[in-house]
Structure formats: structure tokens, C-alpha cells
Amino acid sequence: MTIPPISAAVDSVTGNCTFTLTNATATFKNKPKNALAVESPFNDIILQTLDVAYRWDDLAATPAATGGLGGSVPANGSSTAQFAVVSATDLSAGNRAGHTASLALTFRGTTVSGDDVETTTGGTLQVNSCATTPVGACCLLSGACNVVSQQTCVSNAGSYQGDNISCLTVTCN
């Protein structure tokens, strides 16, 4: 299974930390329990749901999430599926930038013949940090506004409006 890190960056207009999510990828292997079942289409698995439980490094509580999972895994074969392990809303609401979570993932499905199947595994989710240098609105000589550090603003002949000030709240002339 591959769980790519989540990138984080300061939005140049709002000054908020924004996240770029990339789906995780898992390869599922269908190993029927006996030799008679290895070619039977009745033992193909239809993937259905994914439950993700989080344990963050700062012990912050994040409710477990359930999502849909599509695809099928042929009997005695394998298949790959992509899925989200967290939502941008959960990351923003919990101020998760710069944190790591241990994940418990439970995949559920049914065989074509109607038998329930599930497997549980673990993983790690790394959420990269936004800039640690304070940023704020910077009015440039052109009248444009960018959210940058004070040092970057001054080095570009701009007028720094203050830490944590958004371009949405200032008027640059």
C-alpha cells in the first residue's frame, strides 16, 4: 500500500494553509482457501467500503471515516484501487499541518456468491507543514497584494501590512 504525504502551502491570497491530497493506492490479492475455488467467478471479490481510523501524534481526536471503494478482485488474482485516507475539511478543521497519523484501514467487500470478506491493515499519513515564518498581506508598487513574509515583502519593495493579515482585508493602491 502506498500513502503519499499531503502537501501543505500558504495560499497567497487568503494566507490560509491549504492542502493538496493525493489518493492512496492498495493492491488486493484474492487467495481462495481451496484449490477448487481458484478459478470460480463466484469467488471474485467486489470491493465496497473502506473504514479509516486515525491516531494523531498529538493525540487529537479525529472521527473514523467510511468511504466507498470500487473495483473487483478476481479469484486467485490481484487488483489495485485508489482511495482517499482523509478529507481536506478534516485537515483544516483540526489544524493537522505538520502532524503524522497512524492509520487503521479496514477494507470490506463481498464475493460474487454473497460471502462477506474484510481485511485490516495499518499505514502512516504524513501531513506536511505550512510555512513557519509568519506571513501577511504585502502591497506591491503595482497595487497587487500577495501574502508573504515581511522579509520577502520588503525585498520586493512592498509595504508589509502585518502578520496574519489577509489580502482580502486590505486595499493596496
Buried (B, 14 or more C-beta within 10 A) or exposed (E): BEBBEBBBBBBBEEBEBBBEBBEBEBEBEBEBEEEEBBEBEEBBBBBBBBBBBBBBEEEEEBEEBEEEBEBBBBBBBEBEBEBBBBEBEBBBEBEBBBBBBEBBBBBBBBBBEEEEBEEEEEBEBBBBEBBEEEBBBBBBEEEEBBBBBBEBBEEEEBBBBEEEBBBEEBEBE
